[in-house]
Amino acid sequence: MAVTRESIWKAADELDAEGIRPTLAAVRKRIGSGSYTTISEAMAEWKARKEAGARIEHEPAPPEIAERVGNLAAEIWTVARAAADQALAGERQAMEAERAELRAQATEAAELADTLTEESDKLRAELDGLRGAQAERDKLADELAELKRKTAAEVHRAMEKATAKDNEAIEARKNERAAIERAGRAEGQAQALKEQLADLTAALKPSKGGRA
């Protein structure tokens, strides 16, 4: 909902009636939102109207004086009023200059407050983005750690398998050498038996001139 001057004036009137000084921050808090620049401009008009109303209440001459003194009192009042108005005009001019200076300072302060609010919102958004990036980085770090753990486990299992294969190969080579050694011994034994058989065969043959 857009913030209007009427809503700002209403909030200022309520705060003033409650005995609370209607500062820019207090008015903004009461209406719930709004730019400090807009509130500052509306509050300048509200203060001017309030001061004008206060002067109007004190400007008329007291009725009892006019009734008792008559025309002379009216003339005296007119002269006094003119002198007072002249003095008041100077005071009003000085007050208006001071009010203009204060209004300029208030406008500058309001613009600064709006700028700081925008920067605060921007920084808050950037902080939320950094928090999201931090969460994503933590998630990726956890996934990387889990991947490293699984990879290390797989490497360990592969090394165990390779070690087992090496042990099997070593055992197979031992068995192969043993078989070769056994085959060599068997071949030697067979050769010895062949030689023994040849000797025995030669011994059993009859010599020449002997009996059949």
Biotite code that builds the C-alpha atoms (Angstrom):
import biotite.structure as struc

atoms = struc.array([
    struc.Atom([0.000, 0.000, 0.000], chain_id="A", res_id=1, res_name="MET", atom_name="CA", element="C"),
    struc.Atom([1.365, 3.432, -0.998], chain_id="A", res_id=2, res_name="ALA", atom_name="CA", element="C"),
    struc.Atom([2.232, 5.843, 1.798], chain_id="A", res_id=3, res_name="VAL", atom_name="CA", element="C"),
    struc.Atom([0.295, 9.136, 1.455], chain_id="A", res_id=4, res_name="THR", atom_name="CA", element="C"),
    struc.Atom([0.762, 12.490, 3.132], chain_id="A", res_id=5, res_name="ARG", atom_name="CA", element="C"),
    struc.Atom([-2.550, 12.021, 4.901], chain_id="A", res_id=6, res_name="GLU", atom_name="CA", element="C"),
    struc.Atom([-1.405, 8.739, 6.431], chain_id="A", res_id=7, res_name="SER", atom_name="CA", element="C"),
    struc.Atom([1.854, 10.403, 7.536], chain_id="A", res_id=8, res_name="ILE", atom_name="CA", element="C"),
    struc.Atom([-0.043, 13.368, 9.061], chain_id="A", res_id=9, res_name="TRP", atom_name="CA", element="C"),
    struc.Atom([-2.429, 10.995, 10.801], chain_id="A", res_id=10, res_name="LYS", atom_name="CA", element="C"),
    struc.Atom([0.458, 9.034, 12.324], chain_id="A", res_id=11, res_name="ALA", atom_name="CA", element="C"),
    struc.Atom([2.128, 12.284, 13.428], chain_id="A", res_id=12, res_name="ALA", atom_name="CA", element="C"),
    struc.Atom([-1.133, 13.507, 15.031], chain_id="A", res_id=13, res_name="ASP", atom_name="CA", element="C"),
    struc.Atom([-1.533, 10.220, 16.875], chain_id="A", res_id=14, res_name="GLU", atom_name="CA", element="C"),
    struc.Atom([2.027, 10.304, 18.196], chain_id="A", res_id=15, res_name="LEU", atom_name="CA", element="C"),
    struc.Atom([1.688, 13.953, 19.210], chain_id="A", res_id=16, res_name="ASP", atom_name="CA", element="C"),
    struc.Atom([-1.582, 13.212, 21.022], chain_id="A", res_id=17, res_name="ALA", atom_name="CA", element="C"),
    struc.Atom([0.119, 10.356, 22.869], chain_id="A", res_id=18, res_name="GLU", atom_name="CA", element="C"),
    struc.Atom([2.886, 12.682, 24.023], chain_id="A", res_id=19, res_name="GLY", atom_name="CA", element="C"),
    struc.Atom([5.456, 11.052, 21.722], chain_id="A", res_id=20, res_name="ILE", atom_name="CA", element="C"),
    struc.Atom([7.698, 13.284, 19.610], chain_id="A", res_id=21, res_name="ARG", atom_name="CA", element="C"),
    struc.Atom([6.814, 12.538, 15.967], chain_id="A", res_id=22, res_name="PRO", atom_name="CA", element="C"),
    struc.Atom([10.303, 11.995, 14.562], chain_id="A", res_id=23, res_name="THR", atom_name="CA", element="C"),
    struc.Atom([10.850, 10.538, 11.087], chain_id="A", res_id=24, res_name="LEU", atom_name="CA", element="C"),
    struc.Atom([11.762, 7.158, 12.556], chain_id="A", res_id=25, res_name="ALA", atom_name="CA", element="C"),
    struc.Atom([8.762, 7.160, 14.931], chain_id="A", res_id=26, res_name="ALA", atom_name="CA", element="C"),
    struc.Atom([6.334, 8.074, 12.111], chain_id="A", res_id=27, res_name="VAL", atom_name="CA", element="C"),
    struc.Atom([7.811, 5.438, 9.781], chain_id="A", res_id=28, res_name="ARG", atom_name="CA", element="C"),
    struc.Atom([7.515, 2.829, 12.510], chain_id="A", res_id=29, res_name="LYS", atom_name="CA", element="C"),
    struc.Atom([3.878, 3.791, 13.134], chain_id="A", res_id=30, res_name="ARG", atom_name="CA", element="C"),
    struc.Atom([2.823, 3.571, 9.461], chain_id="A", res_id=31, res_name="ILE", atom_name="CA", element="C"),
    struc.Atom([4.999, 0.484, 8.904], chain_id="A", res_id=32, res_name="GLY", atom_name="CA", element="C"),
    struc.Atom([6.853, 1.547, 5.731], chain_id="A", res_id=33, res_name="SER", atom_name="CA", element="C"),
    struc.Atom([7.685, 4.487, 3.482], chain_id="A", res_id=34, res_name="GLY", atom_name="CA", element="C"),
    struc.Atom([10.647, 6.413, 2.169], chain_id="A", res_id=35, res_name="SER", atom_name="CA", element="C"),
    struc.Atom([12.355, 8.765, 4.598], chain_id="A", res_id=36, res_name="TYR", atom_name="CA", element="C"),
    struc.Atom([12.368, 11.409, 1.867], chain_id="A", res_id=37, res_name="THR", atom_name="CA", element="C"),
    struc.Atom([8.582, 11.239, 1.455], chain_id="A", res_id=38, res_name="THR", atom_name="CA", element="C"),
    struc.Atom([8.025, 11.220, 5.210], chain_id="A", res_id=39, res_name="ILE", atom_name="CA", element="C"),
    struc.Atom([10.394, 14.160, 5.668], chain_id="A", res_id=40, res_name="SER", atom_name="CA", element="C"),
    struc.Atom([8.547, 16.302, 3.104], chain_id="A", res_id=41, res_name="GLU", atom_name="CA", element="C"),
    struc.Atom([5.134, 15.475, 4.593], chain_id="A", res_id=42, res_name="ALA", atom_name="CA", element="C"),
    struc.Atom([6.369, 16.134, 8.129], chain_id="A", res_id=43, res_name="MET", atom_name="CA", element="C"),
    struc.Atom([7.708, 19.567, 7.092], chain_id="A", res_id=44, res_name="ALA", atom_name="CA", element="C"),
    struc.Atom([4.178, 20.500, 5.959], chain_id="A", res_id=45, res_name="GLU", atom_name="CA", element="C"),
    struc.Atom([2.686, 19.005, 9.120], chain_id="A", res_id=46, res_name="TRP", atom_name="CA", element="C"),
    struc.Atom([4.963, 21.100, 11.356], chain_id="A", res_id=47, res_name="LYS", atom_name="CA", element="C"),
    struc.Atom([4.242, 24.265, 9.341], chain_id="A", res_id=48, res_name="ALA", atom_name="CA", element="C"),
    struc.Atom([0.485, 23.720, 9.636], chain_id="A", res_id=49, res_name="ARG", atom_name="CA", element="C"),
    struc.Atom([0.784, 23.074, 13.348], chain_id="A", res_id=50, res_name="LYS", atom_name="CA", element="C"),
    struc.Atom([2.790, 26.276, 13.924], chain_id="A", res_id=51, res_name="GLU", atom_name="CA", element="C"),
    struc.Atom([0.340, 28.275, 11.788], chain_id="A", res_id=52, res_name="ALA", atom_name="CA", element="C"),
    struc.Atom([-2.584, 26.910, 13.827], chain_id="A", res_id=53, res_name="GLY", atom_name="CA", element="C"),
    struc.Atom([-0.835, 27.840, 17.062], chain_id="A", res_id=54, res_name="ALA", atom_name="CA", element="C"),
    struc.Atom([-0.298, 31.431, 15.837], chain_id="A", res_id=55, res_name="ARG", atom_name="CA", element="C"),
    struc.Atom([-3.926, 31.773, 14.745], chain_id="A", res_id=56, res_name="ILE", atom_name="CA", element="C"),
    struc.Atom([-5.095, 30.768, 18.212], chain_id="A", res_id=57, res_name="GLU", atom_name="CA", element="C"),
    struc.Atom([-3.126, 33.626, 19.811], chain_id="A", res_id=58, res_name="HIS", atom_name="CA", element="C"),
    struc.Atom([-3.589, 36.384, 17.227], chain_id="A", res_id=59, res_name="GLU", atom_name="CA", element="C"),
    struc.Atom([-7.151, 37.701, 17.996], chain_id="A", res_id=60, res_name="PRO", atom_name="CA", element="C"),
    struc.Atom([-7.405, 40.425, 20.659], chain_id="A", res_id=61, res_name="ALA", atom_name="CA", element="C"),
    struc.Atom([-9.151, 39.486, 23.886], chain_id="A", res_id=62, res_name="PRO", atom_name="CA", element="C"),
    struc.Atom([-12.885, 40.364, 23.600], chain_id="A", res_id=63, res_name="PRO", atom_name="CA", element="C"),
    struc.Atom([-13.035, 41.888, 27.102], chain_id="A", res_id=64, res_name="GLU", atom_name="CA", element="C"),
    struc.Atom([-10.411, 44.510, 26.218], chain_id="A", res_id=65, res_name="ILE", atom_name="CA", element="C"),
    struc.Atom([-12.339, 45.610, 23.137], chain_id="A", res_id=66, res_name="ALA", atom_name="CA", element="C"),
    struc.Atom([-15.546, 45.874, 25.145], chain_id="A", res_id=67, res_name="GLU", atom_name="CA", element="C"),
    struc.Atom([-14.028, 47.903, 28.069], chain_id="A", res_id=68, res_name="ARG", atom_name="CA", element="C"),
    struc.Atom([-11.691, 50.229, 26.293], chain_id="A", res_id=69, res_name="VAL", atom_name="CA", element="C"),
    struc.Atom([-13.713, 50.802, 23.130], chain_id="A", res_id=70, res_name="GLY", atom_name="CA", element="C"),
    struc.Atom([-12.331, 52.706, 20.210], chain_id="A", res_id=71, res_name="ASN", atom_name="CA", element="C"),
    struc.Atom([-9.216, 53.899, 22.026], chain_id="A", res_id=72, res_name="LEU", atom_name="CA", element="C"),
    struc.Atom([-8.309, 50.398, 23.008], chain_id="A", res_id=73, res_name="ALA", atom_name="CA", element="C"),
    struc.Atom([-8.919, 49.294, 19.448], chain_id="A", res_id=74, res_name="ALA", atom_name="CA", element="C"),
    struc.Atom([-6.538, 51.996, 18.151], chain_id="A", res_id=75, res_name="GLU", atom_name="CA", element="C"),
    struc.Atom([-3.936, 51.074, 20.743], chain_id="A", res_id=76, res_name="ILE", atom_name="CA", element="C"),
    struc.Atom([-4.394, 47.429, 19.841], chain_id="A", res_id=77, res_name="TRP", atom_name="CA", element="C"),
    struc.Atom([-4.017, 48.250, 16.159], chain_id="A", res_id=78, res_name="THR", atom_name="CA", element="C"),
    struc.Atom([-0.762, 50.124, 16.750], chain_id="A", res_id=79, res_name="VAL", atom_name="CA", element="C"),
    struc.Atom([0.524, 47.387, 19.029], chain_id="A", res_id=80, res_name="ALA", atom_name="CA", element="C"),
    struc.Atom([-0.581, 44.765, 16.523], chain_id="A", res_id=81, res_name="ARG", atom_name="CA", element="C"),
    struc.Atom([1.235, 46.554, 13.712], chain_id="A", res_id=82, res_name="ALA", atom_name="CA", element="C"),
    struc.Atom([4.418, 46.770, 15.775], chain_id="A", res_id=83, res_name="ALA", atom_name="CA", element="C"),
    struc.Atom([4.042, 43.176, 16.784], chain_id="A", res_id=84, res_name="ALA", atom_name="CA", element="C"),
    struc.Atom([3.367, 42.107, 13.201], chain_id="A", res_id=85, res_name="ASP", atom_name="CA", element="C"),
    struc.Atom([6.457, 44.006, 12.050], chain_id="A", res_id=86, res_name="GLN", atom_name="CA", element="C"),
    struc.Atom([8.576, 42.338, 14.684], chain_id="A", res_id=87, res_name="ALA", atom_name="CA", element="C"),
    struc.Atom([6.886, 39.051, 13.981], chain_id="A", res_id=88, res_name="LEU", atom_name="CA", element="C"),
    struc.Atom([7.526, 39.426, 10.258], chain_id="A", res_id=89, res_name="ALA", atom_name="CA", element="C"),
    struc.Atom([11.243, 39.695, 10.927], chain_id="A", res_id=90, res_name="GLY", atom_name="CA", element="C"),
    struc.Atom([11.093, 36.730, 13.230], chain_id="A", res_id=91, res_name="GLU", atom_name="CA", element="C"),
    struc.Atom([9.076, 34.797, 10.667], chain_id="A", res_id=92, res_name="ARG", atom_name="CA", element="C"),
    struc.Atom([11.604, 35.613, 7.981], chain_id="A", res_id=93, res_name="GLN", atom_name="CA", element="C"),
    struc.Atom([14.443, 34.402, 10.189], chain_id="A", res_id=94, res_name="ALA", atom_name="CA", element="C"),
    struc.Atom([12.448, 31.345, 11.200], chain_id="A", res_id=95, res_name="MET", atom_name="CA", element="C"),
    struc.Atom([11.580, 30.615, 7.574], chain_id="A", res_id=96, res_name="GLU", atom_name="CA", element="C"),
    struc.Atom([15.258, 30.796, 6.619], chain_id="A", res_id=97, res_name="ALA", atom_name="CA", element="C"),
    struc.Atom([16.115, 28.527, 9.517], chain_id="A", res_id=98, res_name="GLU", atom_name="CA", element="C"),
    struc.Atom([13.237, 26.220, 8.605], chain_id="A", res_id=99, res_name="ARG", atom_name="CA", element="C"),
    struc.Atom([14.453, 26.075, 4.996], chain_id="A", res_id=100, res_name="ALA", atom_name="CA", element="C"),
    struc.Atom([17.921, 25.165, 6.195], chain_id="A", res_id=101, res_name="GLU", atom_name="CA", element="C"),
    struc.Atom([16.529, 22.520, 8.534], chain_id="A", res_id=102, res_name="LEU", atom_name="CA", element="C"),
    struc.Atom([14.298, 21.213, 5.740], chain_id="A", res_id=103, res_name="ARG", atom_name="CA", element="C"),
    struc.Atom([17.311, 20.912, 3.442], chain_id="A", res_id=104, res_name="ALA", atom_name="CA", element="C"),
    struc.Atom([19.245, 19.103, 6.165], chain_id="A", res_id=105, res_name="GLN", atom_name="CA", element="C"),
    struc.Atom([16.272, 16.833, 6.832], chain_id="A", res_id=106, res_name="ALA", atom_name="CA", element="C"),
    struc.Atom([15.929, 16.069, 3.123], chain_id="A", res_id=107, res_name="THR", atom_name="CA", element="C"),
    struc.Atom([19.633, 15.269, 2.892], chain_id="A", res_id=108, res_name="GLU", atom_name="CA", element="C"),
    struc.Atom([19.400, 13.064, 5.977], chain_id="A", res_id=109, res_name="ALA", atom_name="CA", element="C"),
    struc.Atom([16.317, 11.327, 4.565], chain_id="A", res_id=110, res_name="ALA", atom_name="CA", element="C"),
    struc.Atom([18.056, 10.687, 1.232], chain_id="A", res_id=111, res_name="GLU", atom_name="CA", element="C"),
    struc.Atom([21.057, 9.337, 3.122], chain_id="A", res_id=112, res_name="LEU", atom_name="CA", element="C"),
    struc.Atom([18.758, 7.084, 5.159], chain_id="A", res_id=113, res_name="ALA", atom_name="CA", element="C"),
    struc.Atom([17.145, 5.787, 1.961], chain_id="A", res_id=114, res_name="ASP", atom_name="CA", element="C"),
    struc.Atom([20.568, 5.155, 0.442], chain_id="A", res_id=115, res_name="THR", atom_name="CA", element="C"),
    struc.Atom([21.721, 3.315, 3.551], chain_id="A", res_id=116, res_name="LEU", atom_name="CA", element="C"),
    struc.Atom([18.499, 1.295, 3.559], chain_id="A", res_id=117, res_name="THR", atom_name="CA", element="C"),
    struc.Atom([19.048, 0.291, -0.078], chain_id="A", res_id=118, res_name="GLU", atom_name="CA", element="C"),
    struc.Atom([22.676, -0.595, 0.617], chain_id="A", res_id=119, res_name="GLU", atom_name="CA", element="C"),
    struc.Atom([21.609, -2.580, 3.672], chain_id="A", res_id=120, res_name="SER", atom_name="CA", element="C"),
    struc.Atom([19.062, -4.507, 1.603], chain_id="A", res_id=121, res_name="ASP", atom_name="CA", element="C"),
    struc.Atom([21.696, -5.121, -1.080], chain_id="A", res_id=122, res_name="LYS", atom_name="CA", element="C"),
    struc.Atom([24.237, -6.319, 1.465], chain_id="A", res_id=123, res_name="LEU", atom_name="CA", element="C"),
    struc.Atom([21.604, -8.544, 3.063], chain_id="A", res_id=124, res_name="ARG", atom_name="CA", element="C"),
    struc.Atom([20.818, -10.065, -0.346], chain_id="A", res_id=125, res_name="ALA", atom_name="CA", element="C"),
    struc.Atom([24.540, -10.584, -1.027], chain_id="A", res_id=126, res_name="GLU", atom_name="CA", element="C"),
    struc.Atom([24.932, -12.170, 2.403], chain_id="A", res_id=127, res_name="LEU", atom_name="CA", element="C"),
    struc.Atom([22.051, -14.546, 1.679], chain_id="A", res_id=128, res_name="ASP", atom_name="CA", element="C"),
    struc.Atom([23.741, -15.409, -1.626], chain_id="A", res_id=129, res_name="GLY", atom_name="CA", element="C"),
    struc.Atom([27.055, -16.051, 0.129], chain_id="A", res_id=130, res_name="LEU", atom_name="CA", element="C"),
    struc.Atom([25.311, -18.247, 2.668], chain_id="A", res_id=131, res_name="ARG", atom_name="CA", element="C"),
    struc.Atom([23.784, -20.236, -0.195], chain_id="A", res_id=132, res_name="GLY", atom_name="CA", element="C"),
    struc.Atom([27.176, -20.533, -1.873], chain_id="A", res_id=133, res_name="ALA", atom_name="CA", element="C"),
    struc.Atom([28.726, -21.611, 1.437], chain_id="A", res_id=134, res_name="GLN", atom_name="CA", element="C"),
    struc.Atom([26.071, -24.304, 1.843], chain_id="A", res_id=135, res_name="ALA", atom_name="CA", element="C"),
    struc.Atom([26.674, -25.494, -1.742], chain_id="A", res_id=136, res_name="GLU", atom_name="CA", element="C"),
    struc.Atom([30.443, -25.535, -1.148], chain_id="A", res_id=137, res_name="ARG", atom_name="CA", element="C"),
    struc.Atom([29.985, -27.536, 2.064], chain_id="A", res_id=138, res_name="ASP", atom_name="CA", element="C"),
    struc.Atom([27.746, -29.977, 0.192], chain_id="A", res_id=139, res_name="LYS", atom_name="CA", element="C"),
    struc.Atom([30.345, -30.396, -2.581], chain_id="A", res_id=140, res_name="LEU", atom_name="CA", element="C"),
    struc.Atom([33.090, -30.828, 0.030], chain_id="A", res_id=141, res_name="ALA", atom_name="CA", element="C"),
    struc.Atom([31.076, -33.574, 1.728], chain_id="A", res_id=142, res_name="ASP", atom_name="CA", element="C"),
    struc.Atom([30.473, -35.285, -1.623], chain_id="A", res_id=143, res_name="GLU", atom_name="CA", element="C"),
    struc.Atom([34.189, -35.045, -2.468], chain_id="A", res_id=144, res_name="LEU", atom_name="CA", element="C"),
    struc.Atom([35.151, -36.509, 0.911], chain_id="A", res_id=145, res_name="ALA", atom_name="CA", element="C"),
    struc.Atom([32.683, -39.359, 0.397], chain_id="A", res_id=146, res_name="GLU", atom_name="CA", element="C"),
    struc.Atom([34.063, -39.970, -3.120], chain_id="A", res_id=147, res_name="LEU", atom_name="CA", element="C"),
    struc.Atom([37.620, -40.047, -1.753], chain_id="A", res_id=148, res_name="LYS", atom_name="CA", element="C"),
    struc.Atom([36.553, -42.502, 0.947], chain_id="A", res_id=149, res_name="ARG", atom_name="CA", element="C"),
    struc.Atom([34.877, -44.793, -1.593], chain_id="A", res_id=150, res_name="LYS", atom_name="CA", element="C"),
    struc.Atom([37.848, -44.504, -3.972], chain_id="A", res_id=151, res_name="THR", atom_name="CA", element="C"),
    struc.Atom([40.310, -45.354, -1.184], chain_id="A", res_id=152, res_name="ALA", atom_name="CA", element="C"),
    struc.Atom([38.187, -48.378, -0.240], chain_id="A", res_id=153, res_name="ALA", atom_name="CA", element="C"),
    struc.Atom([38.068, -49.552, -3.864], chain_id="A", res_id=154, res_name="GLU", atom_name="CA", element="C"),
    struc.Atom([41.837, -49.056, -4.235], chain_id="A", res_id=155, res_name="VAL", atom_name="CA", element="C"),
    struc.Atom([42.389, -51.050, -1.055], chain_id="A", res_id=156, res_name="HIS", atom_name="CA", element="C"),
    struc.Atom([40.194, -53.892, -2.322], chain_id="A", res_id=157, res_name="ARG", atom_name="CA", element="C"),
    struc.Atom([41.994, -53.849, -5.693], chain_id="A", res_id=158, res_name="ALA", atom_name="CA", element="C"),
    struc.Atom([45.360, -53.996, -3.944], chain_id="A", res_id=159, res_name="MET", atom_name="CA", element="C"),
    struc.Atom([44.169, -56.918, -1.858], chain_id="A", res_id=160, res_name="GLU", atom_name="CA", element="C"),
    struc.Atom([43.002, -58.708, -4.999], chain_id="A", res_id=161, res_name="LYS", atom_name="CA", element="C"),
    struc.Atom([46.286, -57.941, -6.755], chain_id="A", res_id=162, res_name="ALA", atom_name="CA", element="C"),
    struc.Atom([48.221, -59.222, -3.748], chain_id="A", res_id=163, res_name="THR", atom_name="CA", element="C"),
    struc.Atom([46.108, -62.372, -3.748], chain_id="A", res_id=164, res_name="ALA", atom_name="CA", element="C"),
    struc.Atom([46.755, -62.817, -7.484], chain_id="A", res_id=165, res_name="LYS", atom_name="CA", element="C"),
    struc.Atom([50.490, -62.327, -6.932], chain_id="A", res_id=166, res_name="ASP", atom_name="CA", element="C"),
    struc.Atom([50.444, -64.905, -4.158], chain_id="A", res_id=167, res_name="ASN", atom_name="CA", element="C"),
    struc.Atom([48.568, -67.304, -6.424], chain_id="A", res_id=168, res_name="GLU", atom_name="CA", element="C"),
    struc.Atom([51.087, -66.723, -9.227], chain_id="A", res_id=169, res_name="ALA", atom_name="CA", element="C"),
    struc.Atom([54.007, -67.277, -6.854], chain_id="A", res_id=170, res_name="ILE", atom_name="CA", element="C"),
    struc.Atom([52.411, -70.479, -5.598], chain_id="A", res_id=171, res_name="GLU", atom_name="CA", element="C"),
    struc.Atom([51.748, -71.599, -9.184], chain_id="A", res_id=172, res_name="ALA", atom_name="CA", element="C"),
    struc.Atom([55.404, -70.978, -10.111], chain_id="A", res_id=173, res_name="ARG", atom_name="CA", element="C"),
    struc.Atom([56.502, -72.978, -7.061], chain_id="A", res_id=174, res_name="LYS", atom_name="CA", element="C"),
    struc.Atom([54.222, -75.832, -8.079], chain_id="A", res_id=175, res_name="ASN", atom_name="CA", element="C"),
    struc.Atom([55.513, -75.620, -11.637], chain_id="A", res_id=176, res_name="GLU", atom_name="CA", element="C"),
    struc.Atom([59.151, -75.820, -10.506], chain_id="A", res_id=177, res_name="ARG", atom_name="CA", element="C"),
    struc.Atom([58.295, -78.713, -8.220], chain_id="A", res_id=178, res_name="ALA", atom_name="CA", element="C"),
    struc.Atom([56.568, -80.537, -11.073], chain_id="A", res_id=179, res_name="ALA", atom_name="CA", element="C"),
    struc.Atom([59.560, -79.933, -13.332], chain_id="A", res_id=180, res_name="ILE", atom_name="CA", element="C"),
    struc.Atom([61.868, -81.236, -10.633], chain_id="A", res_id=181, res_name="GLU", atom_name="CA", element="C"),
    struc.Atom([59.672, -84.310, -10.163], chain_id="A", res_id=182, res_name="ARG", atom_name="CA", element="C"),
    struc.Atom([59.573, -84.864, -13.919], chain_id="A", res_id=183, res_name="ALA", atom_name="CA", element="C"),
    struc.Atom([63.373, -84.595, -14.072], chain_id="A", res_id=184, res_name="GLY", atom_name="CA", element="C"),
    struc.Atom([63.768, -87.079, -11.270], chain_id="A", res_id=185, res_name="ARG", atom_name="CA", element="C"),
    struc.Atom([61.292, -89.468, -12.931], chain_id="A", res_id=186, res_name="ALA", atom_name="CA", element="C"),
    struc.Atom([63.133, -89.107, -16.245], chain_id="A", res_id=187, res_name="GLU", atom_name="CA", element="C"),
    struc.Atom([66.413, -89.889, -14.485], chain_id="A", res_id=188, res_name="GLY", atom_name="CA", element="C"),
    struc.Atom([64.894, -92.878, -12.802], chain_id="A", res_id=189, res_name="GLN", atom_name="CA", element="C"),
    struc.Atom([63.465, -94.115, -16.114], chain_id="A", res_id=190, res_name="ALA", atom_name="CA", element="C"),
    struc.Atom([66.858, -93.746, -17.778], chain_id="A", res_id=191, res_name="GLN", atom_name="CA", element="C"),
    struc.Atom([68.488, -95.683, -14.938], chain_id="A", res_id=192, res_name="ALA", atom_name="CA", element="C"),
    struc.Atom([65.896, -98.394, -15.282], chain_id="A", res_id=193, res_name="LEU", atom_name="CA", element="C"),
    struc.Atom([66.533, -98.527, -19.030], chain_id="A", res_id=194, res_name="LYS", atom_name="CA", element="C"),
    struc.Atom([70.233, -98.954, -18.434], chain_id="A", res_id=195, res_name="GLU", atom_name="CA", element="C"),
    struc.Atom([69.619, -101.629, -15.793], chain_id="A", res_id=196, res_name="GLN", atom_name="CA", element="C"),
    struc.Atom([67.262, -103.409, -18.198], chain_id="A", res_id=197, res_name="LEU", atom_name="CA", element="C"),
    struc.Atom([69.852, -103.257, -20.972], chain_id="A", res_id=198, res_name="ALA", atom_name="CA", element="C"),
    struc.Atom([72.516, -104.674, -18.642], chain_id="A", res_id=199, res_name="ASP", atom_name="CA", element="C"),
    struc.Atom([70.193, -107.409, -17.504], chain_id="A", res_id=200, res_name="LEU", atom_name="CA", element="C"),
    struc.Atom([69.235, -108.227, -21.085], chain_id="A", res_id=201, res_name="THR", atom_name="CA", element="C"),
    struc.Atom([72.875, -108.432, -22.080], chain_id="A", res_id=202, res_name="ALA", atom_name="CA", element="C"),
    struc.Atom([73.644, -110.673, -19.153], chain_id="A", res_id=203, res_name="ALA", atom_name="CA", element="C"),
    struc.Atom([70.848, -113.059, -20.026], chain_id="A", res_id=204, res_name="LEU", atom_name="CA", element="C"),
    struc.Atom([71.926, -113.515, -23.664], chain_id="A", res_id=205, res_name="LYS", atom_name="CA", element="C"),
    struc.Atom([73.857, -116.831, -24.217], chain_id="A", res_id=206, res_name="PRO", atom_name="CA", element="C"),
    struc.Atom([77.453, -116.474, -25.085], chain_id="A", res_id=207, res_name="SER", atom_name="CA", element="C"),
    struc.Atom([78.762, -117.796, -28.482], chain_id="A", res_id=208, res_name="LYS", atom_name="CA", element="C"),
    struc.Atom([79.484, -121.571, -28.494], chain_id="A", res_id=209, res_name="GLY", atom_name="CA", element="C"),
    struc.Atom([77.422, -122.123, -25.454], chain_id="A", res_id=210, res_name="GLY", atom_name="CA", element="C"),
    struc.Atom([74.145, -123.907, -25.105], chain_id="A", res_id=211, res_name="ARG", atom_name="CA", element="C"),
    struc.Atom([71.014, -122.595, -26.404], chain_id="A", res_id=212, res_name="ALA", atom_name="CA", element="C"),
])
